[in-house]
Amino acid sequence: MNLHLPEIIIIALVVLLLFGGKKIPELMKGLGKGVKSFKDGMNGKEEDDSHPASPKGEE
């Protein structure tokens, strides 16, 4: 499946009509965070906020 310029333009216009100009940056920011989280998970860099780090000197 090859997308050429006319198809990409049509898709972009449909997205613009559906979500509006103000909502698109928020959607892209969320998408970027999701991709970053996925990449970090694939690399084994998982953040675990449920277990806070103990202060230094305590074990």
C-alpha positions as CSV (number, residue, x, y, z in Angstrom):
1,M,0.0,0.0,0.0
2,N,1.7,3.2,-1.2
3,L,0.4,6.5,-0.1
4,H,1.1,9.4,-2.5
5,L,0.8,13.1,-1.9
6,P,-2.9,13.4,-3.0
7,E,-3.9,10.7,-0.5
8,I,-1.9,12.2,2.3
9,I,-3.5,15.6,1.7
10,I,-7.0,14.1,1.7
11,I,-6.3,12.3,5.0
12,A,-4.9,15.5,6.5
13,L,-8.0,17.5,5.5
14,V,-10.3,14.8,6.9
15,V,-8.4,14.8,10.2
16,L,-8.5,18.6,10.3
17,L,-12.3,18.6,9.7
18,L,-12.9,16.0,12.3
19,F,-10.8,17.3,15.2
20,G,-10.4,21.0,14.4
21,G,-7.2,23.0,14.4
22,K,-6.9,23.5,18.1
23,K,-7.2,19.9,19.0
24,I,-4.5,18.5,16.6
25,P,-1.4,19.7,18.6
26,E,-2.8,18.0,21.7
27,L,-3.4,14.8,19.8
28,M,0.1,14.8,18.4
29,K,1.6,15.5,21.8
30,G,-0.2,12.5,23.3
31,L,0.8,10.4,20.3
32,G,4.5,11.4,20.8
33,K,4.3,10.5,24.5
34,G,2.8,7.1,23.6
35,V,5.6,6.4,21.1
36,K,8.3,7.4,23.6
37,S,6.8,5.2,26.2
38,F,6.6,2.3,23.8
39,K,10.2,2.8,22.8
40,D,11.3,3.0,26.4
41,G,9.4,-0.2,27.2
42,M,11.1,-2.0,24.3
43,N,14.5,-0.9,25.5
44,G,13.7,-2.0,29.1
45,K,13.6,1.5,30.5
46,E,10.4,1.2,32.5
47,E,9.5,3.8,35.1
48,D,7.9,2.3,38.2
49,D,6.4,5.1,40.4
50,S,4.6,2.6,42.7
51,H,7.9,1.8,44.5
52,P,9.6,5.0,45.6
53,A,13.4,4.9,46.1
54,S,14.5,4.6,49.7
55,P,16.6,7.4,51.1
56,K,20.4,6.8,50.9
57,G,21.8,4.8,53.7
58,E,18.6,2.7,54.2
59,E,18.3,-0.8,52.8
